[in-house]
Structures are given as C-alpha cells and as structure tokens.
C-alpha cells in the first residue's frame, strides 16, 4: 500500500498506477509513515514497521539536541554520540558524514544494513520535520572558537572533540556536549597542535622577531584578539614589497588562530569574485586569510566591513529563481598584497595596516628554517596566548569602566586594552597605539580622497555655506584641475556627491566638517536657489568647551 497525498488514502495495484498517470504526489519511499499518521483500521505493530520509520526513530533517539542555526535558518544540526564522545552533525541529505553516521548506527543498534539512499531520505525528512517545527530552538553554531558568558572555547579539531575552555578562573580541557557551545567542523577544520600551558620565555616576542612585523606591541594585541569569537576585530592588512615575507607571515598567523592545513599554502586563498563566492569562502572557516590583494573597490570594501562587524548576505537557493535566504556571518579576516590601497573610510576604521619591509639579504632564512622554528615555537605560543586571554577576561570589566573615550571599534578598544595590560604593559597606552595606527590610515585616505581640501576651498573664510549641487560640483572640479589632484578621486557628476560625502564621513568627522543635504522648497526669488534643487549645507564644527552654571546661579 502506498499513500497518495491527492486522494488522501492508501493505494495499490491499478488504482496506484492511475494515480501515477494523473501526476499525483505519491509517497513512494514510505516517508509519510514517519509522521505517525495512521489510517482507520490500518494500524501496524512494531514488527511490521517500515525500515524508513525504524531508521527515523533510531536517529531521533540518538540525538541529544536538535536545533537550527541562528545565522542560517535553513540549516539544521543535531548533537549525537559517536563512540565515547559527542559530535555535531548537520541534517542534510547531501552530507556524507551524517549519512555514514546513520548507516553505522543502524548496523550497531539494529543489526541491519541500509543503503546510502535510504539513509539520505531519512535525514532529509528529519530536516524537513525540524524546519516545520515552530518550537525548535535556534542556536549559535560555532566554527573553531566560541565566546559565551565571558568564557572562551577552542576546538582543536581532535577526534575526541575535546574543547579548551578559558575562563576567569582557569584554562582546562572539557568534553564537548549539548551543554557546551555548539560547534561544527568543515573540511577546512584541521587539527591544531596541543598547547604548552607552561611556556618558557616570551614566545610571542620570538614570533614577532621571526616575522619582522612592524609595530610589534600593537600586533601582539591584535593577534590575541582574533581568539575572541563573536566580537568585531579589525582586519589584519599586511602590506609590503615583494620579498617582505608577507605570504609566509600571513599563513603562520592563520595556522596560529585557525589552521586549514599543515603547510603554508593550505592556509591562504585568493579573494573570490562576487558576493556569493565571498560568503561561501567565509562559511568554511573562522579565520580567512586572503593573499595578493591588488585592488579594493567600494564593493569589496563594503563586503569586508560587513563580514567583520557582522552582516547579512542574501543567497539564492540552488536551481531556483525565487527562493532567497539570508546568511549572517561575522568572521576574522587577514589580507595581504603589494599594491592595494584602502581608500574607503569605513574600511580604514576597521583595519590595522602593517607595512612590512623587504628582508635584507644578510637576514634572509630558508623556508625550511622558518618552518622548523615556527613548529617548535607554536605549542608554547598557543599556551602563552591562552594564558593571556585568561588574564584579559578577568580584568575586562574593570578596563571597560576605565575607558572613557573609545574608537569606532569599541569592543576591540576594550578587549585590546585588557590584553595589553595582561601582557604586562601600562594602563592607557594601548589606545594611544591604536589611535596612531588609525591616524596613519586617515593620512592615506587624504592622499586618495581630496574631499577635505576641496571643501576647505569651497568654504574659504566662511564658517558655513549653502550651495546648489551643480555649483558645488563645478567648484570642486575646478579646484581639482587647478591643484593637480587625480580627477578619478572625485565624483564624476553632481548626482554622485551625496555618496561621496557618505563614504568620506570619517574624514569629515576627523576635520570637524559637517555636510547635510536638503531640497529647496522655496522660489528662487526668496532662496536664491532653483525650486526643487538639491542644496548642500557645509559647516565647520567648532569644539567649544562650555561651563555649566548652577541652576540657582549660586
């Protein structure tokens, strides 16, 4: 007997053939039986249940938790026991590990062998059932690192699924279960080296010297901050000439935080084309390292900003035209290259640039020598980082109260100051280091974006001016032509001025200039502007300290 959804009854023989000819929806795999639907007078006993129903019951009984992903509500995950430990699997009929888990579990528990196709259909049905269940819990699904309730969890990628837990009190290994933050693994989740939690000397300092990284104290804080999941941290932008060891340094940083392989080349990737490919590239790793970046346009800049601060990206379901779903990502990112320039203010505020010099011949080392030194250093380096994170977590709340002025990436400012103090440095020095780095970014922006000298020219000696968009553009273009600025660095028409001002907000704020836009609703005789024209109000903001008077004038 086979259930026909159109006829709402079980069919067989000629009647079943007729239903198929009519194009009715037929439950040919017997999956509908799993929904516990029973027709009148057609109840079955345990012995006669279908293999698919038995498998579904078995799979459900072996799951200690089932939930959807907060960042992608089309994905369903379950925590299951494998051998003597727990793991997370994804309920996806195309996921080979999940299918193999069900095949092996059925063999062990039921003493039966089922094909991959049957197991895949069961997994697909259980996923559908979970997605249709409005009461199912939605959870954060973590890759490599999680930061929950002031506790850091690190997944080493070992077969026993043990996690390293860093709290205010101690650093220790714990068993993975449904009570810990939920982790998944991808093909990019490679085993990490066991840490030495009693390191000798200063491995961080040795690593900085090995890589010849500039601004070492800021870099140490930046590197350690990459282990704090769920909190936006600046992009590591490694810039320099050929022969500066950018790729080697980038891959070693990746191997410290979130290794994708044992070799340097396994840990670097080219920047993908298009938003869909970018999201796919980010999805498989906690930390992504992109090499040989040559150009960062507005689109790439916006994608990078959204990826590190936490943003949503729309993706179209494969093989469909209308099914669109949203993926939210928040990742740690490194980029390197020779020629790239960060010319967007939003990205400049979210990046720390390390200008690496070409290594002199007398200081060059072979790849083999560098690799041997790094592998020897890595266990102690990880141990030192984890111990510093423990100290930083314990003082973060106090540090947050002490920080009265924070940068745009405020969370990084707080954690950075806590890490800096945990390294044994003085209070308040880290934010000065970080602000100096941001100022250098702004200097680069000035070179690539002449908006400040343009508006200074338009204002002249005035504190404020209202000017029609077309006239403003003519003045700016004339100034750029006269002063020899690159014409490509300004908008190509009056209608593009608004976007230019918006993306240059950091530069405007830094120089105390405010630009607002409005539409003229008055006649030309009254306002001096054409009716319905776009008007820009440009104003210098004066920072004046005022003294509050006593309300009673006492």
Secondary structure, 3 states (H helix, E strand, C coil): CEEECCCCEEECHHHHHHHHHCCCCECCCCHHHHHCCCCCCCCCCHHHCCHHHHHHHHHHHCEEEEEEECCCCCCEEEEEEECCEEEEEECCCCCHHHHHHHHHHHHHHHCCCCCHHHHHHHHHHHHHHHHCCCCCEEECEEECEEEECCEEEEECCCCCCCEEEECCCCEEEECCCCCCCEEECCCCCCCCCCCCCCCCCCHHHHHHHHHCCCCHHHHHHHHHHCCCCCCCCCEEEEEECCCCCHHHHHHHHHHHHHCCCCCHHHHCEECCCCHHHHHHHHHCCCEEEEECCCCCCHHHHHHHHHHHHCEEEEEECCCCCCCEEEEEECCEEEEEECCCCCCCHHHHHCEEEEEECCCCHHHCCCHHHHHHHHHHHHHHHHHHHHHHHHHHHHHHHHHHHHCCCCCCCHHHHHHHHHHHHHCCCCCCHHHHHHHHHHHHHHHHHHHHCCHHHHHHHHHCCCCEEEEEHHHHHHHHHHHHHHHCCCHHHCCCCHHHHHHHHHHCHHHHHHCCEEEEEEECCCCHHHHCCCCCCEEEEEEECCCCCCCCCCCCCC
